[in-house]
Amino acid sequence: MPFNVGSRILVDLVLFCPFTPIVVVLQKEVAKKCLLSSDLTFFGAWMNLFWDIQIKFDISRGNFIPVPKVVSSLLQGIPKETLWNIDERLMVKEILKSLFAMPNKTVWNNLKKAGWDKELLETIWKKESFEPNLRLTWHNYESILIILLENYKRINLGLLQ
């Protein structure tokens, strides 16, 4: 799959078919972005929320006609158990996009830039004892996301002011 469409197809597959196992061929550099050992990106975080990801093997350029300029990898995704329905997955996607809008910024700054209310953020930070300079990592992104999702749902249901 070419990266420009492959990543978009995989993002939508997670959204609409998160319980479907996948096996795809991607550019090696794109496949590596899905691994927990890589830098944290929207694409990698999104994929790992729903699938256990593994690169099974690399495929050399000479195995394709015409010969591409890059090495490819066979990527496998095994579905994780999730209780999120389609509406919640859409919310998760929006929150993640906000969190990764400016990767070098803090979680607070990214959410503020995305339009989250300052008082709500202060309430969340106090309740969860978040550090002011909190940044996303592979170790904390899921727990932060779950906390933000719960508050996002409450805002949309009118339960928070």
LOSE-930494 format. One record per residue (C-alpha): x, y, z negated; residue in three letters. Coordinates in steps of 0.25 Angstrom, whole numbers, plus 5000, padded with zeros to 4 digits. Example, Ala and Ser with C-alpha at 12.3 -4.5 7.8 and 13.67 -1.06 7.14 Angstrom:
504949824969ALA/505549964971SER/
//
This chain:
500050005000MET/500650145003PRO/500750224991PHE/499850344995ASN/498650244996VAL/499150134988GLY/499150204975SER/497750274978ARG/497150134981ILE/497750074968LEU/497250194960VAL/495850174966ASP/495950014964LEU/496150044949VAL/494950134949LEU/493950044956PHE/494549904954CYS/495349904941PRO/495149754939PHE/495649714952THR/497049654953PRO/497949714963ILE/499149674971VAL/499749784981VAL/500949824988VAL/501449964985LEU/502750044987GLN/503649994976LYS/503750134970GLU/502250144969VAL/502150004963ALA/503150044953LYS/502350164948LYS/501250064943CYS/502249994934LEU/502250034919LEU/503750054920SER/503650164930SER/503450314927ASP/501950334923LEU/501150384934THR/499650394937PHE/499750284946PHE/500450184937GLY/499650224925ALA/498350204932TRP/498750074938MET/499250024924ASN/497950054917LEU/497149954925PHE/498249854931TRP/499449774926ASP/500449814937ILE/501549734942GLN/502549744954ILE/502649604958LYS/503749624968PHE/504349714978ASP/504149704993ILE/505349755002SER/505049845014ARG/505449735024GLY/504249655021ASN/503349765028PHE/503149795042ILE/503349915044PRO/504449925034VAL/504050025023PRO/505050125017LYS/504850075003VAL/504849944995VAL/503449894991SER/502949814978SER/501849714976LEU/501049774964LEU/500049694956GLN/499049744947GLY/498249654937ILE/497049724931PRO/497049764916LYS/495749754908GLU/495049894908THR/493749934903LEU/493750064911TRP/492550084921ASN/492750154934ILE/492350294927ASP/493350274916GLU/494450234927ARG/494150364934LEU/494250444921MET/495650364918VAL/496050404932LYS/495750554930GLU/496450554917ILE/497650484922LEU/497750584934LYS/497750694924SER/498750634915LEU/499750614927PHE/499450744934ALA/500750804929MET/501550684925PRO/502650774917ASN/501550844909LYS/500950794895THR/499650724894VAL/499050844888TRP/499550944900ASN/499050844910ASN/497650834904LEU/497550984901LYS/497851004916LYS/496750904920ALA/495750994912GLY/495650914899TRP/495151004888ASP/496251054878LYS/495451034866GLU/495150894870LEU/496650864873LEU/496950924859GLU/495950834853THR/496450704860ILE/497950744857TRP/497550764842LYS/496750634841LYS/497750544848GLU/498950614842SER/499550634855PHE/500850714856GLU/500750844863PRO/501750814874ASN/501050674877LEU/501450614890ARG/501050494897LEU/501850364897THR/501650214901TRP/501450194886HIS/500350294883ASN/499650324895TYR/498550224893GLU/498250264879SER/498150414882ILE/497250384894LEU/496250304886ILE/496250414876ILE/496050524887LEU/495050434894LEU/494150424882GLU/494150574880ASN/493950594895TYR/492650504894LYS/492150584882ARG/492350714889ILE/491650664902ASN/490450614893LEU/490350744886GLY/490850684872LEU/491950784871LEU/491850934872GLN/
//
